[in-house]
């Protein structure tokens, strides 16, 4: 799954366009490597997102296409942040 779509489906970032812009601005990494909006994310990957002064680091648990609000948080576990 593309990282921008994962961030939207997991509701870490509300809109896919905002997730894409975060990637373009170098604020998203996958396994400590800068991610482009089209970069693929897999189960077990560590994703880090910088929000202004705070950072959210999560481990991908599952990839659910079209996740509902109550299942979105089961897509990842927070490591740090």
Helices and strands as residue ranges (DSSP letters): H 3-9, H 16-24, E 28-30, E 33-34, E 46-51, E 54-60, H 69-72, G 73-75, E 76-80
